[in-house]
Amino acid sequence: MQADISDRWRWNPDTRRGYTVSGAYHMLTTPTEPTDVGLLDLVWHNQVPLKVSIFGWRLLQDRLPTKNNLVRRGLISVADATCVAGCDNNETMSHLFVHCDNYGALWRHIRLWIGVLGVEPYGLSEHFHQFIHSTGLSRKRRSFLQLVWLLCVWVVWKDRNDRIFNNIHTTLEQLLEKVKYHSLWWL
């Protein structure tokens, strides 16, 4: 929501007439081909390095070796499953990339930088979908938001691994600068 723009609801299935009960019934009972690209297809971006797209694909399927996944596989103990950022929560995908006090705060800075308002959904898939569709239907803008989202989760994962394996701690401001720098470089 923005102060200089009036708010309004729009019924996307029929933008001319708006919402009607008969229109909603027709939409629900008429078989159609899916028009939306599958969520996992959106990680394949031609301006993003392949390794980052593969990472995003694995991330959205909860196939990365987070501490929570390592506990499930019996590779580490439950006592060792706390978030590497020091917030005393279990390191799950949703926690690490969205809800962590340290890494999750990066999204607020990213949204301010690109001028997008929003709330952070609970799940990672919902976060990805909401983030890339938060500014309307412009293909160019959506492509840029895909790139930024993938870059942001990549930067968080790289920093998480630097903390674990190299004992290197990066500030939130430094992470934001990495996202800004690489988003311009990848374009």
BADRENTI-486250 format. One record per residue: chain; x, y, z of N, C-alpha, C in turn; residue in three letters. Coordinates in Angstrom, 3 decimals, padded with zeros to 6 digits. Last residue first. Example, Ala and Ser with C-alpha at 12.3 -4.5 7.8 and 13.67 -1.06 7.14 Angstrom:
<sites>
 ch      n.x      n.y      n.z     ca.x     ca.y     ca.z      c.x      c.y      c.z  aa
  A  012.850 -002.250  007.080  013.670 -001.060  007.140  012.900  000.030  007.870 ser
  A  013.190 -005.690  007.800  012.300 -004.500  007.800  013.200 -003.300  007.800 ala
</sites>
This chain:
<sites>
 ch      n.x      n.y      n.z     ca.x     ca.y     ca.z      c.x      c.y      c.z  aa
  A  022.906 -008.599 -014.386  022.074 -008.027 -015.455  022.950 -007.713 -016.598 leu
  A  024.910 -009.294 -012.672  024.241 -010.376 -013.393  023.369 -009.837 -014.515 trp
  A  025.584 -006.772 -011.636  026.585 -007.510 -012.398  025.925 -008.595 -013.240 trp
  A  023.354 -006.095 -010.189  023.726 -005.250 -011.320  024.713 -005.979 -012.231 leu
  A  023.440 -008.100 -008.318  022.228 -007.967 -009.129  022.509 -007.074 -010.337 ser
  A  025.898 -007.754 -007.057  025.732 -008.877 -007.968  024.471 -008.764 -008.818 his
  A  025.364 -005.367 -005.555  026.471 -005.456 -006.504  026.224 -006.549 -007.539 tyr
  A  023.156 -006.113 -003.946  023.080 -004.978 -004.876  024.143 -005.099 -005.969 lys
  A  024.233 -008.265 -002.487  023.049 -008.458 -003.324  022.963 -007.344 -004.360 val
  A  026.337 -006.965 -001.166  026.618 -008.082 -002.080  025.445 -008.304 -003.028 lys
  A  024.904 -005.158  000.402  025.786 -004.649 -000.652  026.163 -005.739 -001.652 glu
  A  023.658 -006.977  002.135  022.853 -006.146  001.242  023.694 -005.600  000.101 leu
  A  025.923 -007.924  003.490  025.109 -008.843  002.692  024.251 -008.073  001.690 leu
  A  026.717 -005.578  004.775  027.609 -006.186  003.788  026.857 -007.174  002.894 gln
  A  024.549 -005.225  006.500  024.838 -004.203  005.491  025.752 -004.758  004.392 glu
  A  024.839 -007.437  008.161  023.653 -007.316  007.312  023.879 -006.311  006.188 leu
  A  028.242 -008.657  008.145  027.142 -007.845  008.664  025.978 -007.834  007.673 thr
  A  029.633 -011.900  008.447  029.363 -010.744  007.606  028.188 -009.980  008.180 thr
  A  032.109 -013.830  009.784  030.805 -013.240  010.077  030.654 -011.951  009.285 his
  A  033.740 -016.852  009.420  033.657 -015.489  008.902  032.234 -014.979  009.130 ile
  A  034.461 -019.527  009.856  034.308 -018.619  011.000  034.343 -017.145  010.567 asn
  A  034.371 -021.348  007.838  035.504 -020.423  007.842  035.488 -019.433  009.003 asn
  A  032.089 -022.965  008.208  033.343 -023.580  007.808  034.562 -022.673  007.902 phe
  A  029.974 -021.296  009.234  030.211 -022.653  009.731  031.638 -023.112  009.455 ile
  A  030.162 -018.877  007.829  030.128 -018.878  009.300  030.494 -020.245  009.857 arg
  A  030.043 -019.772  005.201  031.250 -019.079  005.674  031.307 -019.050  007.195 asp
  A  027.407 -020.743  005.173  028.525 -021.684  005.058  029.846 -021.057  005.487 asn
  A  026.049 -018.302  005.391  025.826 -019.352  006.391  026.983 -020.337  006.370 arg
  A  026.892 -017.090  003.028  027.302 -016.529  004.310  027.134 -017.549  005.435 asp
  A  025.638 -018.750  001.152  027.098 -018.625  001.136  027.601 -018.077  002.475 lys
  A  022.951 -018.282  001.871  023.522 -019.627  001.981  025.047 -019.580  002.010 trp
  A  022.720 -015.521  001.303  022.488 -016.021  002.669  023.137 -017.390  002.848 val
  A  023.212 -015.550 -001.454  024.109 -014.798 -000.570  023.952 -015.276  000.877 val
  A  020.970 -017.052 -002.285  022.331 -017.532 -002.552  023.328 -016.861 -001.609 trp
  A  018.882 -015.388 -001.608  018.993 -016.670 -000.911  020.376 -017.283 -001.127 val
  A  019.543 -013.230 -003.392  019.475 -013.028 -001.943  019.610 -014.357 -001.188 cys
  A  019.352 -014.379 -005.932  020.624 -013.841 -005.461  020.636 -013.698 -003.941 leu
  A  016.638 -014.960 -006.036  017.630 -016.030 -006.139  018.986 -015.576 -005.609 leu
  A  015.620 -012.330 -005.838  015.282 -013.349 -004.844  016.317 -014.466 -004.850 trp
  A  016.710 -011.083 -008.116  017.047 -010.583 -006.779  016.758 -011.643 -005.722 val
  A  015.512 -012.615 -010.179  016.957 -012.534 -010.066  017.363 -012.105 -008.651 leu
  A  012.820 -012.029 -009.712  013.301 -013.413 -009.669  014.803 -013.423 -009.426 gln
  A  012.890 -009.273 -010.179  012.597 -009.755 -008.831  012.987 -011.219 -008.662 leu
  A  013.406 -009.236 -012.954  014.372 -008.638 -012.024  014.143 -009.152 -010.607 phe
  A  011.054 -010.461 -013.837  012.340 -011.093 -014.106  013.415 -010.550 -013.156 ser
  A  009.188 -008.531 -013.093  009.119 -009.854 -012.480  010.437 -010.604 -012.670 arg
  A  009.969 -006.456 -014.811  010.058 -006.272 -013.356  010.049 -007.625 -012.647 arg
  A  009.411 -007.623 -017.302  010.770 -007.177 -016.989  010.958 -007.031 -015.476 lys
  A  006.633 -008.093 -017.162  007.568 -009.215 -017.330  008.991 -008.826 -016.930 arg
  A  004.340 -006.789 -014.989  005.395 -006.433 -015.929  006.430 -007.558 -015.987 ser
  A  002.289 -007.190 -013.147  002.506 -008.190 -014.176  003.583 -007.848 -015.194 leu
  A  002.989 -006.426 -009.688  002.166 -006.438 -010.885  002.676 -007.417 -011.922 gly
  A  004.771 -006.760 -007.608  004.678 -005.450 -008.257  003.856 -005.463 -009.533 thr
  A  004.960 -009.333 -006.570  004.497 -008.253 -005.702  004.306 -006.918 -006.405 ser
  A  005.878 -011.692 -007.567  004.618 -011.190 -008.112  004.113 -009.970 -007.352 his
  A  008.147 -012.319 -006.153  008.296 -012.044 -007.591  007.021 -011.521 -008.233 ile
  A  007.079 -012.598 -003.533  008.125 -011.624 -003.829  008.188 -011.299 -005.316 phe
  A  005.247 -014.709 -003.672  004.784 -013.359 -003.342  005.817 -012.318 -003.751 gln
  A  007.001 -016.867 -004.326  005.891 -016.505 -005.200  005.423 -015.071 -004.934 his
  A  008.745 -016.850 -002.082  009.248 -016.698 -003.450  008.138 -016.205 -004.381 phe
  A  006.898 -017.311 -000.007  007.748 -016.121  000.001  008.254 -015.834 -001.413 his
  A  005.903 -019.793 -000.643  004.993 -018.646 -000.656  005.778 -017.342 -000.702 glu
  A  008.252 -021.258 -000.236  007.632 -021.217 -001.567  006.693 -020.026 -001.689 ser
  A  008.641 -020.844  002.554  009.621 -020.377  001.584  009.037 -020.275  000.178 leu
  A  005.951 -019.753  004.720  006.708 -020.735  003.967  007.616 -020.119  002.921 gly
  A  004.868 -017.316  005.796  005.512 -018.322  006.629  006.429 -019.239  005.826 tyr
  A  005.617 -014.118  004.232  004.797 -015.308  004.473  005.578 -016.342  005.278 pro
  A  006.194 -010.894  005.181  006.899 -012.141  004.918  005.988 -013.317  005.233 glu
  A  004.622 -008.266  003.372  004.854 -009.019  004.599  005.533 -010.316  004.223 val
  A  005.585 -005.281  001.592  004.983 -006.595  001.740  005.274 -007.179  003.098 gly
  A  006.697 -003.081 -000.997  006.172 -003.305  000.343  005.571 -004.695  000.410 leu
  A  009.520 -002.148 -002.751  008.395 -003.074 -002.706  007.977 -003.252 -001.253 val
  A  011.951 -000.824 -003.443  010.679 -000.116 -003.361  009.459 -000.999 -003.397 gly
  A  014.443 -001.884 -003.335  013.766 -001.959 -004.623  012.383 -001.318 -004.607 ile
  A  015.146 -001.234 -000.647  016.032 -000.894 -001.757  015.287 -000.880 -003.091 trp
  A  013.081 -002.370  000.854  013.285 -000.916  000.864  014.112 -000.470 -000.333 leu
  A  013.549 -005.086  000.284  012.279 -004.460 -000.101  012.393 -002.937 -000.113 arg
  A  016.085 -005.393  001.466  015.915 -005.612  000.028  014.644 -004.917 -000.453 ile
  A  015.441 -004.961  004.149  016.367 -004.051  003.466  016.247 -004.175  001.940 his
  A  013.781 -007.159  004.585  013.264 -005.798  004.811  014.144 -004.777  004.093 arg
  A  015.565 -009.269  004.082  014.427 -009.043  003.181  013.830 -007.657  003.355 trp
  A  017.335 -009.228  006.226  017.835 -008.822  004.917  016.679 -008.524  003.964 leu
  A  016.083 -010.389  008.338  016.080 -008.925  008.282  016.582 -008.410  006.938 ala
  A  016.723 -013.057  008.059  015.387 -012.612  007.653  015.283 -011.102  007.546 gly
  A  019.266 -013.162  009.247  019.130 -013.299  007.798  017.764 -012.831  007.290 tyr
  A  018.534 -012.502  012.038  019.653 -011.925  011.296  019.434 -011.971  009.788 asn
  A  016.228 -013.853  012.780  016.385 -012.440  013.166  017.494 -011.767  012.368 asp
  A  014.670 -015.889  010.337  015.826 -015.663  011.210  015.961 -014.168  011.520 cys
  A  012.704 -016.252  008.401  012.324 -015.839  009.746  013.468 -015.578  010.718 his
  A  013.877 -016.902  005.829  012.787 -015.934  005.971  012.666 -015.384  007.387 val
  A  016.030 -018.708  005.835  015.887 -017.781  004.718  014.803 -016.725  004.886 phe
  A  015.880 -020.135  008.305  017.133 -019.557  007.833  016.909 -018.461  006.792 leu
  A  013.127 -020.964  008.485  013.774 -020.118  009.488  014.976 -019.390  008.906 his
  A  012.729 -022.486  006.191  011.924 -021.281  006.416  012.577 -020.367  007.432 ser
  A  014.694 -024.541  006.645  014.713 -023.683  005.456  013.967 -022.377  005.709 met
  A  015.916 -024.494  010.055  015.100 -025.056  008.979  015.213 -024.116  007.788 thr
  A  017.615 -024.593  012.717  017.920 -024.148  011.362  017.124 -024.964  010.347 glu
  A  015.908 -023.579  015.641  016.371 -024.660  014.771  016.557 -024.135  013.361 asn
  A  017.207 -020.681  017.382  016.121 -021.441  016.762  016.712 -022.575  015.945 asn
  A  019.241 -018.978  018.329  018.747 -020.075  019.171  017.510 -020.788  018.645 asp
  A  020.604 -017.198  016.779  019.291 -016.767  017.273  018.589 -017.847  018.090 cys
  A  023.028 -017.564  015.431  023.020 -017.344  016.867  021.683 -016.922  017.456 gly
  A  023.316 -018.326  012.861  023.319 -016.885  013.110  023.194 -016.549  014.590 ala
  A  022.938 -021.013  012.714  024.312 -020.548  012.739  024.408 -019.055  013.046 val
  A  020.424 -022.500  014.689  020.791 -021.614  013.587  022.201 -021.061  013.782 cys
  A  020.928 -025.805  016.005  020.522 -024.403  016.120  021.115 -023.574  014.983 thr
  A  021.603 -028.476  016.109  020.751 -028.029  015.007  020.339 -026.564  015.093 ala
  A  022.902 -029.888  018.065  023.726 -029.122  017.126  022.927 -028.480  015.997 asp
  A  020.978 -031.342  019.375  021.632 -030.256  020.110  022.467 -029.359  019.198 ala
  A  020.436 -033.368  017.604  019.447 -032.300  017.756  020.068 -031.100  018.461 val
  A  023.458 -034.247  015.803  022.496 -034.395  016.896  021.553 -033.195  016.939 ser
  A  023.847 -035.281  012.361  024.212 -034.459  013.522  023.142 -034.633  014.594 ile
  A  022.838 -037.313  010.785  024.237 -036.928  010.627  024.743 -036.009  011.731 leu
  A  020.213 -038.191  010.502  021.034 -038.794  011.540  022.501 -038.430  011.465 gly
  A  018.504 -036.916  008.869  019.300 -037.987  008.251  020.216 -038.674  009.260 arg
  A  017.530 -034.977  010.579  016.602 -035.996  010.049  017.347 -037.176  009.439 arg
  A  019.862 -033.431  010.854  019.335 -034.161  012.015  018.423 -035.284  011.536 val
  A  020.000 -032.347  008.290  021.088 -033.226  008.745  020.683 -034.031  009.976 leu
  A  017.739 -030.750  008.287  017.797 -031.907  007.383  018.906 -032.875  007.784 asn
  A  018.589 -028.867  010.219  017.379 -029.656  010.435  017.364 -030.899  009.548 asn
  A  020.782 -027.708  008.946  021.003 -028.519  010.145  019.793 -029.387  010.459 lys
  A  020.530 -028.227  005.400  020.376 -027.397  006.604  020.581 -028.304  007.809 thr
  A  021.369 -029.169  002.687  021.803 -029.717  003.968  021.740 -028.698  005.111 pro
  A  018.366 -028.994  000.698  019.689 -028.497  001.059  020.084 -029.059  002.421 leu
  A  015.796 -029.522 -000.127  016.821 -030.529 -000.388  018.236 -030.018 -000.127 arg
  A  013.297 -028.214 -000.354  013.857 -028.553  000.956  014.892 -029.672  000.832 asp
  A  012.616 -027.232 -002.765  012.192 -028.610 -002.494  012.707 -029.111 -001.140 gln
  A  013.793 -024.779 -002.855  012.332 -024.809 -002.838  011.771 -026.215 -002.626 leu
  A  016.518 -025.644 -003.000  016.003 -024.912 -001.844  014.484 -025.031 -001.751 leu
  A  016.762 -026.726 -005.560  016.923 -027.597 -004.382  016.338 -026.950 -003.132 arg
  A  016.357 -024.353 -007.001  015.493 -025.506 -007.223  015.551 -026.461 -006.036 trp
  A  018.510 -022.808 -006.096  017.131 -022.373 -005.856  016.137 -023.504 -006.011 gly
  A  020.673 -024.384 -007.112  020.532 -024.142 -005.676  019.090 -023.750 -005.341 phe
  A  020.169 -024.060 -009.818  020.100 -025.399 -009.228  019.940 -025.289 -007.716 ile
  A  020.652 -021.290 -009.967  019.326 -021.824 -010.296  019.148 -023.228 -009.720 ser
  A  023.350 -021.296 -009.290  022.412 -020.585 -008.420  020.987 -021.056 -008.704 val
  A  024.504 -022.690 -011.397  024.642 -023.245 -010.043  023.679 -022.566 -009.072 lys
  A  023.960 -020.992 -013.582  023.276 -022.275 -013.462  023.357 -022.833 -012.043 leu
  A  023.548 -017.507 -012.870  024.413 -018.675 -013.090  023.662 -019.978 -012.807 pro
  A  020.986 -015.717 -014.485  021.480 -016.243 -013.212  022.389 -017.426 -013.520 val
  A  019.752 -015.086 -016.770  020.825 -014.185 -016.327  021.427 -014.609 -014.990 gln
  A  017.719 -016.928 -017.192  018.858 -016.933 -018.108  019.988 -015.996 -017.698 asn
  A  016.539 -018.928 -014.617  016.594 -017.556 -015.118  017.849 -017.438 -015.969 his
  A  014.716 -021.016 -013.006  015.594 -021.088 -014.172  015.544 -019.736 -014.874 trp
  A  012.795 -020.697 -011.126  014.186 -020.560 -010.680  015.169 -020.593 -011.838 val
  A  010.330 -021.225 -012.212  010.731 -019.825 -012.103  012.169 -019.640 -011.617 leu
  A  009.720 -023.874 -011.993  010.203 -023.400 -013.292  010.745 -021.981 -013.210 asp
  A  008.639 -024.098 -009.488  010.008 -024.574 -009.683  010.584 -024.153 -011.027 leu
  A  006.051 -023.077 -009.979  006.985 -022.362 -009.108  008.426 -022.801 -009.339 leu
  A  004.816 -023.065 -013.318  005.083 -023.748 -012.065  006.179 -023.045 -011.275 gly
  A  003.027 -020.327 -014.605  004.224 -021.158 -014.687  004.442 -021.807 -013.326 val
  A -000.444 -020.356 -015.144  000.688 -019.887 -014.353  001.848 -020.860 -014.491 asp
  A -002.446 -021.635 -016.445 -001.807 -020.520 -017.136 -000.570 -020.031 -016.398 thr
  A -003.630 -024.896 -017.028 -002.986 -023.964 -016.102 -002.258 -022.873 -016.879 pro
  A -006.610 -025.121 -018.927 -005.194 -025.430 -018.822 -004.570 -024.468 -017.834 glu
  A -009.749 -025.754 -017.314 -008.852 -024.963 -018.147 -007.439 -025.479 -017.990 thr
  A -013.127 -026.543 -016.752 -011.733 -027.014 -016.802 -010.914 -026.155 -017.764 pro
  A -015.272 -024.712 -014.825 -014.812 -024.874 -016.200 -013.370 -025.353 -016.197 thr
  A -015.864 -024.200 -012.182 -016.406 -025.420 -012.789 -015.948 -025.665 -014.216 thr
  A -014.695 -021.802 -011.419 -014.428 -023.005 -010.631 -014.880 -024.286 -011.305 leu
  A -015.703 -019.973 -013.297 -014.257 -020.176 -013.192 -013.937 -021.486 -012.472 met
  A -018.435 -020.112 -012.702 -017.961 -020.512 -014.027 -016.454 -020.812 -013.988 his
  A -018.430 -019.032 -010.123 -018.889 -020.410 -010.346 -018.356 -020.931 -011.675 tyr
  A -017.568 -016.447 -010.708 -016.754 -017.295 -009.838 -017.124 -018.759 -010.022 ala
  A -019.733 -015.590 -012.290 -018.388 -015.619 -012.845 -017.466 -016.511 -012.031 gly
  A -021.817 -015.710 -010.454 -021.859 -016.583 -011.629 -020.481 -016.691 -012.292 ser
  A -020.978 -013.757 -008.667 -021.101 -015.141 -008.210 -021.104 -016.085 -009.403 val
  A -018.459 -011.521 -009.839 -019.862 -011.918 -009.771 -019.891 -013.367 -009.317 thr
  A -016.095 -008.924 -009.911 -016.525 -010.178 -009.300 -018.037 -010.330 -009.405 tyr
  A -015.800 -007.262 -013.124 -015.502 -007.451 -011.707 -016.040 -008.781 -011.211 gly
  A -016.016 -006.698 -015.790 -017.240 -006.673 -014.986 -016.955 -006.769 -013.491 arg
  A -013.178 -006.608 -016.460 -014.142 -005.669 -017.032 -015.382 -005.555 -016.143 arg
  A -011.743 -008.651 -015.291 -011.418 -007.276 -014.879 -012.420 -006.257 -015.412 thr
  A -012.125 -011.573 -014.334 -012.981 -010.729 -015.171 -012.782 -009.274 -014.750 asp
  A -010.016 -012.739 -012.840 -010.663 -013.520 -013.899 -011.580 -012.693 -014.814 pro
  A -009.263 -010.604 -010.990 -008.469 -010.918 -012.179 -009.172 -011.775 -013.224 asn
  A -010.780 -008.137 -009.532 -011.066 -009.553 -009.754 -010.394 -009.940 -011.064 trp
  A -009.312 -005.852 -007.388 -009.523 -006.207 -008.782 -009.725 -007.714 -008.871 arg
  A -009.697 -003.176 -005.135 -009.698 -004.604 -005.373 -009.942 -004.834 -006.843 trp
  A -007.560 -000.421 -004.373 -008.777 -000.978 -004.945 -008.591 -002.474 -005.130 arg
  A -006.190  002.622 -003.155 -006.310  001.174 -003.064 -007.605  000.741 -003.730 asp
  A -004.373  005.215 -004.800 -005.589  004.732 -004.153 -005.644  003.211 -004.218 ser
  A -001.206  006.407 -003.967 -001.970  005.593 -004.903 -003.201  005.065 -004.173 ile
  A  000.297  007.643 -002.023 -000.088  008.443 -003.186 -000.883  007.668 -004.237 asp
  A  000.855  005.680 -000.086  000.036  006.834  000.261 -000.472  007.587 -000.964 ala
  A  000.498  002.211 -000.790  001.270  003.428 -000.901  000.346  004.621 -000.709 gln
  A  000.842 -001.167  000.000  000.000  000.000  000.000  000.886  001.228  000.000 met
</sites>
